[in-house]
Amino acid sequence: MRDAVHREELTSVSIIIPTYNEAENILELIHVIDNNLQNHFTYELIVVDDNSPDGTGEIVENYAINECRGYVKSAAEKSPLRGALLFAK
């Protein structure tokens, strides 16, 4: 119960990560963000992949499924970042 109360008192932030061909780096970046923010903020990570041919989107999508997290894949939109901003809480 104490952790739940503590979480409610934390500042909430949305972090939008635009990606293109970041398959080698994206999971490390997500882990670094998690490790640095988890005890200081409640947060959501929104990864917007611009149809990377290296599989960045699929890597993030699989990670999101395994970690019970959301994922925005909006490469079909004219403005992927606009879609992410609309998705953010």
QUIRA-V924012 format. One record per pair of residues at least 6 apart in sequence whose C-alpha atoms are under 8 Angstrom apart, sorted by the first residue. I is the first residue (numbers start at 1). J is the second residue. Records with the same first field share a line. If there is no record, write none. Layout:
BEGIN
I = J + J
END
This chain:
BEGIN
7 = 41 + 42
8 = 42
10 = 40 + 41 + 42
11 = 40 + 41 + 42
12 = 41 + 42 + 43
13 = 41 + 42 + 43 + 44
14 = 43 + 44 + 45 + 46 + 88 + 89
15 = 43 + 44 + 45 + 46
16 = 45 + 46 + 47 + 48 + 84 + 85
17 = 45 + 46 + 47 + 48
18 = 47 + 48 + 49 + 50 + 81
19 = 47 + 48 + 49 + 50 + 52 + 56
20 = 49 + 50 + 51 + 52 + 56
21 = 52 + 53 + 54 + 55 + 56
22 = 52 + 54 + 56
23 = 54 + 55 + 56 + 57 + 59
26 = 56 + 60
27 = 60
37 = 43
44 = 88
46 = 70 + 71 + 72 + 84 + 88
47 = 60 + 71 + 72 + 73 + 84
48 = 71 + 72 + 73 + 74 + 75 + 80 + 81 + 84
49 = 56 + 57 + 72 + 73 + 74 + 75 + 80
50 = 73 + 74 + 75 + 80
51 = 57 + 75
57 = 73
60 = 71
61 = 71
63 = 69
64 = 70 + 71
72 = 84
74 = 80 + 83 + 84
77 = 83
END
